[in-house]
């Protein structure tokens, strides 16, 4: 027998924690439309993201290594899927809304340009006079404006809570730059907080994994890291053993498991403190107004995370091999930006149509931000290399 949306909404009230965001309690969509008969609003949001052009393009966008460097390194889409998987695990353990968490995780990097943060820096520099470029804000623009899949409204017309989750997808800022309609002075929902933390958790572990696989980081260099020692011990891998691929995978799995366990333990402690003060009657809005984030790490784990992040910046993100590619990537993006601004007729037909309603620089920025690494490189060769056939 088919379960209707109303029945699925009742199940949420029965099975989710009182402080979780329920689909039936959503503040709704920007443009009114009838809801699906057998999917909740947050299920529908998640599935709308999966069918976007922006999501498909993530398969060709850089995580750390440009996609032309090899098929085994993580791309923006594999990172996104890993974040979504960890997000569902954490959400289920804490009684949060899995559909909302997964949806935010799947959409959180839609706004990333080609070549990762290198491309972002290049676009930000060229858009400085118009507010700059930030991939979080670009993700929001994609879901509210740039994706054109429906005749009655721009964007995807996602729920308020989903849009809020994208805007507040930042552990440090926690939404301080969000528009007034999204309460910049408040934290995000528990689901938004989970998505922000598991994103950082995933890229710390997986960028370390890719750094080791690529040979940027040597086995002996990671042995002093507190997280590596803890994970190696849990994996039964001695510091004297040679780190084979199988052993490396085992250690990375144990690292992720340990971080998730600590995250759940500390988050549970904070949630219980809130429930005690609220006499067990906490709701989703109480999560937003609570003085501190309810998702977080104990101090020792946070210190270990900071050590790992510092190591990654020093040994991976600022490795000469990565920096050389980053410098090339910034030059490619900068050259493309200048070429399109000087000659808008080089833009695609769809981008040229937007010139009737948006400034040239913003149209150019959006067009480049949507490119995959390979398309940007090919377009750069076509436009900037006199020996390349047009």
VOGU-3710 file (C-alpha; in Angstrom, 3 decimals, decimal comma):
1> xxxxxxxxxx> 0,000/0,000/0,000  1,360/3,402/-0,988  2,298/5,774/1,811  1,017/9,274/1,168  2,953/12,442/1,933  0,708/13,065/4,912  1,535/9,625/6,316  5,261/10,197/5,778  4,929/13,519/7,598  3,206/11,776/10,530
11> xxxxxxxxxx> 6,066/9,256/10,634  8,536/12,124/10,967  6,698/13,392/14,038  6,732/9,881/15,508  10,349/8,967/14,761  12,423/12,162/14,639  13,695/14,032/17,679  11,528/16,944/18,880  14,253/19,432/17,909  14,534/18,057/14,345
21> xxxxxxxxxx> 13,116/19,980/11,404  9,882/18,354/10,222  8,734/18,616/6,612  5,199/19,560/7,656  6,587/22,497/9,699  8,499/24,019/6,791  7,970/27,709/6,147  7,292/26,700/2,582  8,515/27,639/-0,854  9,087/31,080/-2,330
31> xxxxxxxxxx> 6,605/30,395/-5,130  3,452/28,477/-4,132  2,991/25,107/-5,808  1,164/21,907/-4,823  3,270/19,389/-2,920  3,862/15,842/-4,156  1,314/13,178/-3,156  3,904/10,605/-1,960  7,068/12,615/-1,177  7,760/15,033/1,645
41> xxxxxxxxxx> 8,874/18,560/0,835  12,480/17,817/1,830  12,554/14,619/-0,254  11,426/16,671/-3,214  14,081/19,322/-2,550  16,821/16,703/-2,491  15,650/15,143/-5,729  15,401/18,485/-7,494  19,080/19,078/-6,699  20,063/15,675/-8,098
51> xxxxxxxxxx> 18,515/16,493/-11,476  20,237/19,856/-11,949  22,835/20,655/-14,568  25,006/22,130/-11,812  25,072/18,822/-9,932  26,092/16,823/-13,018  28,919/19,266/-13,705  30,482/18,511/-10,321  31,877/15,294/-11,791  34,282/17,409/-13,857
61> xxxxxxxxxx> 35,358/19,899/-11,184  38,455/19,885/-9,001  38,510/18,875/-5,353  42,291/19,202/-4,839  43,706/17,713/-8,041  42,567/18,992/-11,443  40,591/16,229/-13,139  43,145/15,904/-15,935  45,749/14,682/-13,406  44,196/11,234/-12,924
71> xxxxxxxxxx> 41,015/9,221/-12,557  41,603/8,052/-8,987  41,547/11,355/-7,121  38,381/12,773/-5,680  36,400/15,234/-7,745  33,842/17,668/-6,438  31,038/15,139/-7,026  32,717/12,227/-5,215  33,455/14,556/-2,303  29,801/15,648/-2,319
81> xxxxxxxxxx> 28,536/12,057/-2,246  30,898/11,190/0,617  29,660/14,210/2,578  26,041/13,155/1,986  26,744/9,616/3,215  28,399/10,795/6,428  25,648/13,393/6,877  22,926/10,735/6,764  24,790/8,656/9,347  25,075/11,580/11,775
91> xxxxxxxxxx> 21,493/12,712/11,151  20,075/9,257/11,819  22,094/8,861/15,013  20,888/12,230/16,365  17,260/11,887/15,266  17,564/14,725/12,747  15,832/14,890/9,365  17,969/12,771/7,026  16,324/14,055/3,844  17,082/17,679/4,701
101> xxxxxxxxxx> 20,658/16,903/5,763  21,344/14,867/2,630  19,829/17,509/0,383  21,948/20,308/1,843  25,044/18,108/1,567  24,307/17,353/-2,095  23,828/21,057/-2,905  26,546/22,610/-0,757  29,213/22,761/-3,506  27,027/23,463/-6,557
111> xxxxxxxxxx> 28,553/26,943/-6,792  32,181/25,842/-6,994  33,877/27,053/-10,188  36,382/24,977/-12,179  39,740/24,321/-10,485  38,322/24,527/-6,955  39,533/27,340/-4,715  42,014/28,532/-7,357  39,138/29,309/-9,694  37,257/30,904/-6,823
121> xxxxxxxxxx> 40,169/33,240/-6,033  40,446/34,292/-9,669  36,736/35,097/-9,952  36,661/36,826/-6,579  39,496/39,157/-7,638  37,742/40,098/-10,880  34,375/40,622/-9,194  35,768/42,670/-6,274  33,961/45,830/-7,356  30,641/43,969/-7,405
131> xxxxxxxxxx> 30,809/42,150/-4,113  33,304/39,453/-5,076  32,650/35,777/-5,661  32,011/33,130/-3,019  31,047/29,542/-3,817  28,524/29,359/-0,950  26,670/32,418/-2,224  26,942/31,031/-5,765  25,324/27,776/-4,626  22,442/29,844/-3,257
141> xxxxxxxxxx> 22,151/31,767/-6,537  22,074/28,500/-8,482  19,176/27,051/-6,509  17,206/30,325/-6,399  17,972/31,907/-9,762  20,381/30,345/-12,243  18,950/26,848/-12,740  16,085/27,226/-15,205  14,028/24,036/-15,233  10,494/25,256/-14,570
151> xxxxxxxxxx> 8,299/27,666/-16,541  6,690/29,345/-13,528  9,721/30,415/-11,481  13,512/30,800/-11,581  15,722/28,373/-9,687  14,442/25,232/-8,016  11,882/26,765/-5,639  13,234/24,816/-2,671  11,907/25,122/0,859  12,975/27,952/3,156
161> xxxxxxxxxx> 14,886/25,561/5,426  16,871/24,150/2,510  17,825/27,633/1,301  18,748/28,619/4,847  20,944/25,536/5,128  22,924/26,535/2,036  23,403/30,098/3,289  24,546/28,901/6,705  26,824/26,197/5,409  29,887/27,493/7,197
171> xxxxxxxxxx> 31,059/26,333/10,607  32,841/29,576/11,492  30,436/32,192/10,090  27,221/30,254/10,849  25,184/32,421/8,479  26,372/35,877/9,519  26,247/37,076/5,892  22,795/35,617/5,202  20,008/37,957/4,023  17,653/39,245/6,711
181> xxxxxxxxxx> 14,868/36,813/5,733  17,149/33,967/6,887  17,964/35,347/10,363  21,725/36,018/10,042  21,940/36,515/13,810  20,764/32,942/14,465  22,364/29,560/13,923  21,072/27,200/11,274  18,808/24,246/11,990  20,398/21,137/13,447
191> xxxxxxxxxx> 20,371/19,716/9,924  22,291/22,712/8,532  24,840/22,424/11,327  25,342/18,714/10,627  25,920/19,404/6,918  28,546/22,046/7,690  30,518/19,845/10,072  30,476/16,673/7,988  31,715/18,617/4,962  34,826/19,672/6,888
201> xxxxxxxxxx> 35,202/16,182/8,339  35,066/14,573/4,881  37,511/16,849/3,126  40,051/16,669/5,963  40,138/12,874/5,815  39,847/12,461/2,073  42,296/15,211/1,109  44,809/13,477/3,371  44,018/10,181/1,618  44,493/11,733/-1,844
211> xxxxxxxxxx> 47,666/13,513/-0,716  49,162/10,190/0,359  48,013/8,433/-2,824  49,556/11,193/-4,973  52,851/11,072/-3,108  52,599/14,701/-1,947  52,653/13,440/1,630  55,104/10,768/2,711  54,236/8,002/5,135  56,766/9,169/7,734
221> xxxxxxxxxx> 55,319/12,712/7,656  51,867/11,720/8,911  53,019/9,585/11,831  53,354/12,563/14,155  49,698/13,583/13,633  47,525/12,810/16,655  44,645/11,706/14,424  46,877/9,410/12,404  48,308/7,760/15,514  44,844/7,206/16,973
231> xxxxxxxxxx> 43,418/5,848/13,711  46,447/3,627/13,041  46,171/2,080/16,476  42,440/1,445/15,955  43,195/-0,092/12,543  45,918/-2,318/13,938  48,547/-0,752/11,662  51,969/-0,428/13,278  54,101/2,652/12,604  56,865/0,263/11,523
241> xxxxxxxxxx> 54,777/-1,317/8,755  54,874/-0,212/5,139  51,700/1,702/4,308  50,082/-0,285/1,484  46,928/0,933/-0,246  44,764/-1,450/1,784  46,313/-0,322/5,064  45,939/3,339/4,107  42,246/2,817/3,359  41,843/1,045/6,698
251> xxxxxxxxxx> 43,458/3,913/8,622  41,387/6,570/6,808  38,191/4,622/7,599  39,139/4,428/11,272  39,952/8,153/11,261  36,522/9,042/9,886  34,824/6,673/12,313  36,672/8,197/15,279  35,849/11,777/14,253  32,171/10,908/13,728
261> xxxxxxxxxx> 32,047/9,150/17,104  33,509/12,201/18,865  31,146/14,506/16,957  28,130/12,441/18,026  29,295/12,244/21,638  29,843/15,993/22,044  26,727/16,929/20,071  24,627/14,605/22,236  26,036/16,261/25,363  25,107/19,728/24,058
271> xxxxxxxxxx> 21,635/18,622/22,957  20,956/17,051/26,355  21,981/20,309/28,046  19,479/22,194/25,877  16,725/19,663/26,555  17,362/19,849/30,283  16,990/23,620/30,261  13,920/23,414/28,040  12,369/20,623/30,148  12,518/18,301/27,133
281> xxxxxxxxxx> 10,256/20,518/25,026  12,851/21,875/22,582  11,806/22,470/18,981  13,690/23,375/15,793  13,572/27,111/16,499  15,245/26,512/19,879  18,213/25,057/17,991  18,525/28,288/16,006  18,388/30,446/19,115  20,643/28,341/21,363
291> xxxxxxxxxx> 23,750/30,351/22,435  26,190/27,850/20,914  26,164/25,455/18,015  24,648/22,143/19,065  26,853/20,224/16,649  30,540/20,229/17,514  33,610/18,450/18,837  35,072/18,095/22,320  38,129/20,362/22,820  40,682/17,568/22,347
301> xxxxxxxxxx> 39,143/16,509/19,037  38,959/20,100/17,842  42,655/20,502/18,625  43,464/17,337/16,652  41,369/18,610/13,734  43,215/21,917/13,705  46,527/20,075/13,664  45,364/18,018/10,666  44,075/21,101/8,816  47,356/22,941/9,359
311> xxxxxxxxxx> 49,241/19,913/8,074  47,070/19,726/4,946  47,604/23,405/4,180  51,347/23,091/4,583  51,925/19,730/2,875  49,060/19,346/0,388  47,311/22,600/-0,533  50,615/24,528/-0,659  52,681/21,733/-2,150  54,671/23,014/-5,178
321> xxxxxxxxxx> 52,861/20,584/-7,497  49,450/21,831/-6,353  50,561/25,471/-6,387  51,872/25,199/-9,942  48,529/23,872/-11,120  46,703/26,490/-9,034  48,698/29,299/-10,642  47,899/27,914/-14,092  44,225/27,551/-13,148  43,980/31,152/-11,951
331> xxxxxxxxxx> 45,578/32,321/-15,184  43,132/30,265/-17,269  40,100/31,648/-15,414  41,466/35,204/-15,563  42,155/34,981/-19,304  38,671/33,615/-19,962  37,074/36,390/-17,912  38,931/39,100/-19,823  38,199/37,500/-23,198  34,437/37,310/-22,576
341> xxxxxxxxxx> 34,220/40,826/-21,148  36,049/42,241/-24,169  33,996/40,224/-26,641  30,612/39,084/-25,216  29,715/37,399/-28,509  32,076/34,596/-27,453  29,645/33,606/-24,705  27,149/30,788/-25,212  23,725/31,686/-26,548  22,102/31,103/-23,170
351> xxxxxxxxxx> 24,604/33,390/-21,427  24,140/36,112/-24,056  20,383/36,079/-23,453  20,995/36,908/-19,789  22,752/40,134/-20,794  19,309/41,711/-21,199  18,711/41,499/-17,439  22,136/41,215/-15,746  25,471/43,098/-15,875  28,075/41,734/-18,277
361> xxxxxxxxxx> 30,627/40,939/-15,560  28,089/38,918/-13,548  26,972/36,980/-16,612  30,601/36,208/-17,465  31,300/35,179/-13,861  28,294/32,845/-13,792  29,228/31,341/-17,144  32,800/30,565/-16,082  31,706/29,323/-12,646  29,528/26,720/-14,360
371> xxxxxxxxxx> 32,373/25,267/-16,412  34,087/21,957/-15,733  37,886/21,840/-15,605  38,149/20,217/-19,027  35,751/22,641/-20,703  37,601/25,637/-19,226  40,948/24,306/-20,448  39,549/23,578/-23,919  37,857/26,981/-24,128  41,062/28,693/-23,011
381> xxxxxxxxxx> 43,035/26,869/-25,706  40,423/27,821/-28,318  40,277/31,495/-27,369  43,818/32,200/-26,231  46,029/29,832/-28,243  46,564/31,103/-31,815  47,561/27,599/-32,956  44,337/25,982/-31,696  41,514/25,469/-34,157  38,399/27,453/-33,335
//
